[in-house]
Amino acid sequence: MKRLDGKVAWVTGSSRGIGAAIARLFAQEGAKVAVHGRDTKALSAVQQEIESEGGKAIQVTGDVTRFADIEAMHCRIEAELGPIGILVANAGGSLSPPGPLEEITEEGWRASIEGNLTATFLTIKSVLPGMKERKTGRIITISSSAGRRPHPRSPIPYAAAKAGIQILTQDLAAQVGPFGIRVNCIAPETILTERNAQWISEEQQRALVDAHPIRRLGTPDDVARAALFLASEDAGWITGVVLDVTGGAVMV
C-alpha cells in the first residue's frame, strides 16, 4: 500500500520547482493531487507527467493572496477530487532584493508579506473548517532558512515573512491538534531549482556548496521527501515542527 493512498492533496505554487516535486511524489504515493500556479503551460506539464505515471491530478489557477480566489479553487478541488486531506502551502518567494532596511520600499515589503505569510494564512483558513469537521488533516507550510537565522544574502521582508510562517505553523499546531490535525513546517536552504540554476552561477554554486556540511546543494526532491514524511503516518506523532532541510547549513 502506498503511503498516501486515498488522500486528496492540494499543493500551492506547484507549477515548477519544489512544489512540482512535491506534487509528483505525492501522486506517486497514491494521492490525488491539485496542482496550482499561474503558468498554465507549466501546470499542464506537471499534470501530464503525473497522469503518464498513472496518477490523478487536476490543475487550478488563482491568486492565493485573495480569499475569494482560494475559496473558488477549494470548491473545485473538492467537487472533482473529494475532501482535501493534505495541504502544502508552498506558494511564495522572494519579492524584493537584499539591501539596507531603510532602502526597502513599502511596496516591496507588502508584496513579500502578502505573497508568503498572508497567502499561507488565507489558504489554511479556507481548508481548516473542513479538516476540523472531519477530525483529520495534514498541513505543511514552507518557510526558509532565511527565517531561521540572519544572513546578509537574505532580503529582510522575505526573511520576516518566512519567520512569521514558522510561528503561525506552531501556534496553529497547538490549536488544532485536538481535532486530529497535524501542522508542520519545512525550512529549506539553497535549493537548486530550475530558477536558481539559471540565477546562481557555477562559481557561486561551488562557494555555496562549501557552506554546507553535506557538500552539495539541495534539490527539489530533497524537500519533497521531507514533505512526504510529514504528510504520511510515519510522522503520526509529530506536529509543530520546523524541519530544516539544509544539508547541515542550519542547525537549531
Wavefront OBJ file of the C-alpha trace (Angstrom):
o trace
v 0.000 0.000 0.000
v 1.259 3.466 -0.889
v 1.722 5.992 1.889
v -0.898 8.485 0.672
v -3.487 6.133 -0.834
v -6.973 7.655 -0.769
v -5.775 11.142 0.170
v -6.526 14.379 -1.665
v -3.629 16.853 -1.611
v -3.508 20.482 -2.666
v -0.006 21.827 -3.342
v 0.034 25.563 -3.954
v 2.745 27.000 -6.157
v 3.344 23.662 -7.844
v 3.912 24.562 -11.481
v 7.673 24.075 -11.067
v 10.478 23.714 -8.556
v 9.802 22.480 -5.035
v 6.018 22.496 -5.414
v 6.103 20.427 -8.609
v 8.441 17.891 -6.984
v 6.080 17.558 -4.007
v 3.044 17.144 -6.271
v 4.753 14.437 -8.339
v 5.947 12.482 -5.307
v 2.584 12.688 -3.557
v 0.899 11.343 -6.693
v 3.426 8.512 -6.903
v 2.482 7.636 -3.326
v -1.214 7.387 -4.178
v -2.616 10.867 -3.548
v -4.990 12.641 -5.897
v -3.277 15.994 -6.369
v -4.431 19.504 -7.210
v -1.545 21.429 -8.742
v -1.689 25.207 -8.602
v 0.051 28.172 -10.169
v -0.257 30.969 -12.686
v 1.661 29.419 -15.588
v -0.921 27.138 -17.195
v 1.597 25.661 -19.634
v 3.888 24.616 -16.774
v 0.913 23.309 -14.783
v -0.196 21.202 -17.729
v 3.289 19.688 -17.953
v 3.186 18.684 -14.273
v -0.322 17.287 -14.612
v 0.601 15.305 -17.717
v 3.685 13.885 -16.038
v 1.615 12.712 -13.075
v -1.041 11.186 -15.309
v 1.538 9.472 -17.542
v 2.673 7.551 -14.457
v -0.881 6.500 -13.625
v -1.631 9.215 -11.092
v -4.588 11.547 -10.779
v -4.187 15.339 -10.948
v -6.148 18.453 -11.753
v -4.866 21.988 -12.133
v -6.283 25.110 -10.519
v -5.283 28.725 -11.015
v -5.927 31.688 -8.790
v -4.380 34.373 -6.613
v -3.528 32.960 -3.176
v -3.469 36.451 -1.674
v -7.219 36.749 -2.409
v -9.551 34.703 -0.239
v -12.298 34.621 -2.880
v -9.904 33.015 -5.372
v -8.765 30.482 -2.792
v -12.324 29.539 -1.887
v -13.203 29.058 -5.560
v -10.208 26.757 -6.073
v -11.019 24.880 -2.879
v -14.588 24.251 -4.028
v -13.446 22.999 -7.416
v -10.881 20.633 -5.913
v -13.381 19.075 -3.545
v -16.010 18.791 -6.287
v -13.589 16.934 -8.593
v -11.320 15.035 -6.223
v -13.003 14.925 -2.816
v -12.296 16.472 0.594
v -8.821 17.945 0.956
v -6.852 15.911 3.486
v -3.400 17.367 2.851
v -2.486 20.988 2.204
v 1.034 22.026 1.257
v 1.110 25.830 1.403
v 4.130 26.244 -0.829
v 3.286 29.355 -2.870
v 5.598 32.273 -2.210
v 9.058 33.551 -2.935
v 11.452 36.432 -2.539
v 9.778 39.534 -3.932
v 12.332 42.190 -3.001
v 16.140 42.282 -3.276
v 18.558 42.187 -0.331
v 19.615 45.589 0.979
v 19.564 48.010 3.914
v 16.200 48.236 5.682
v 15.819 51.955 5.009
v 16.019 51.267 1.272
v 13.192 48.723 1.296
v 10.118 50.157 -0.367
v 6.714 49.890 1.211
v 5.539 48.097 -1.923
v 8.373 45.565 -1.685
v 7.650 44.909 1.978
v 3.918 44.441 1.434
v 4.461 42.211 -1.611
v 6.728 39.856 0.344
v 4.409 39.661 3.356
v 1.320 39.218 1.203
v 2.879 36.697 -1.178
v 4.270 34.491 1.580
v 2.709 34.930 5.036
v -0.740 36.181 4.019
v -1.027 33.597 1.230
v -0.209 30.819 3.687
v -2.698 32.154 6.250
v -5.560 32.512 3.758
v -5.049 29.085 2.183
v -5.067 27.416 5.597
v -8.101 29.468 6.613
v -10.017 28.020 3.666
v -9.288 24.330 4.244
v -9.255 24.273 8.036
v -13.018 24.176 8.763
v -13.452 21.013 6.672
v -10.473 19.329 8.311
v -11.812 20.175 11.780
v -15.238 18.833 10.870
v -13.701 15.564 9.615
v -11.315 15.410 12.615
v -8.288 14.788 10.400
v -5.858 16.728 8.239
v -2.239 17.363 7.392
v -0.964 20.905 6.806
v 2.603 21.557 5.678
v 3.907 25.098 5.361
v 7.081 26.100 3.561
v 9.421 28.567 5.233
v 13.116 29.114 4.513
v 16.480 29.146 6.203
v 16.190 32.924 5.741
v 13.611 32.864 8.525
v 15.803 30.698 10.769
v 18.940 32.828 11.040
v 20.132 36.232 9.801
v 22.265 36.390 6.697
v 23.322 39.327 4.511
v 22.069 37.497 1.402
v 18.514 37.328 2.810
v 16.052 40.057 1.832
v 14.613 41.337 5.126
v 10.924 41.306 4.053
v 11.225 37.726 2.788
v 13.014 36.595 5.950
v 10.399 38.266 8.153
v 7.549 36.653 6.215
v 9.147 33.204 6.399
v 9.801 33.594 10.142
v 6.144 34.526 10.531
v 5.132 31.324 8.756
v 7.069 29.328 11.345
v 5.267 30.772 14.373
v 1.946 30.619 12.511
v 2.598 26.906 11.997
v 3.393 26.270 15.652
v 0.509 28.313 17.037
v -1.857 26.509 14.679
v -0.449 23.094 15.583
v -1.180 23.772 19.257
v -4.689 24.973 18.413
v -5.838 22.180 16.101
v -4.063 19.120 17.495
v -7.210 18.091 19.441
v -9.036 17.902 16.091
v -6.614 15.281 14.737
v -4.849 17.801 12.513
v -1.057 17.888 12.295
v 0.698 21.076 11.194
v 4.405 21.175 10.369
v 6.821 23.426 8.530
v 9.769 22.798 6.222
v 12.581 25.373 6.070
v 14.867 24.670 3.088
v 18.229 26.303 2.434
v 19.610 26.856 -1.077
v 17.649 24.511 -3.365
v 18.838 24.109 -6.923
v 15.510 24.667 -8.644
v 15.306 25.439 -12.342
v 15.106 29.137 -11.465
v 18.097 29.071 -9.094
v 20.164 27.086 -11.579
v 19.709 29.980 -14.010
v 20.341 32.741 -11.458
v 23.262 31.270 -9.492
v 26.486 30.959 -11.462
v 28.587 27.811 -11.302
v 31.221 29.710 -9.330
v 28.597 30.852 -6.829
v 27.226 27.324 -6.594
v 30.674 25.987 -5.702
v 31.019 28.614 -2.970
v 27.576 27.747 -1.595
v 28.429 24.042 -1.546
v 31.337 24.798 0.796
v 28.889 26.361 3.289
v 27.074 23.034 3.740
v 28.471 20.193 5.884
v 26.857 17.828 3.378
v 28.838 19.058 0.397
v 26.140 19.664 -2.175
v 23.187 21.951 -2.783
v 19.673 20.752 -2.103
v 17.279 19.555 -4.782
v 13.504 19.902 -5.013
v 13.292 16.151 -4.390
v 15.064 16.605 -1.031
v 12.227 18.869 0.082
v 9.573 16.632 -1.482
v 10.770 13.622 0.510
v 10.590 15.647 3.724
v 7.051 16.727 2.840
v 6.039 13.134 2.121
v 7.304 12.067 5.546
v 5.340 14.829 7.289
v 2.180 14.065 5.283
v 2.339 10.334 5.961
v 1.506 8.266 9.009
v 5.263 7.855 9.527
v 5.010 11.286 11.197
v 1.805 10.461 13.054
v 3.035 11.872 16.388
v 4.872 14.893 15.010
v 3.309 18.349 14.955
v 4.524 21.917 15.362
v 7.966 21.062 13.999
v 10.125 23.288 11.796
v 12.198 20.806 9.795
v 15.435 22.292 8.453
v 16.229 20.733 5.058
v 19.592 22.423 4.695
v 22.414 19.907 4.346
v 23.542 20.990 7.815
v 23.877 24.686 6.975
v 21.281 25.479 9.669
v 21.396 23.645 12.988
v 18.913 24.940 15.556
l 1 2 3 4 5 6 7 8 9 10 11 12 13 14 15 16 17 18 19 20 21 22 23 24 25 26 27 28 29 30 31 32 33 34 35 36 37 38 39 40 41 42 43 44 45 46 47 48 49 50 51 52 53 54 55 56 57 58 59 60 61 62 63 64 65 66 67 68 69 70 71 72 73 74 75 76 77 78 79 80 81 82 83 84 85 86 87 88 89 90 91 92 93 94 95 96 97 98 99 100 101 102 103 104 105 106 107 108 109 110 111 112 113 114 115 116 117 118 119 120 121 122 123 124 125 126 127 128 129 130 131 132 133 134 135 136 137 138 139 140 141 142 143 144 145 146 147 148 149 150 151 152 153 154 155 156 157 158 159 160 161 162 163 164 165 166 167 168 169 170 171 172 173 174 175 176 177 178 179 180 181 182 183 184 185 186 187 188 189 190 191 192 193 194 195 196 197 198 199 200 201 202 203 204 205 206 207 208 209 210 211 212 213 214 215 216 217 218 219 220 221 222 223 224 225 226 227 228 229 230 231 232 233 234 235 236 237 238 239 240 241 242 243 244 245 246 247 248 249 250 251 252
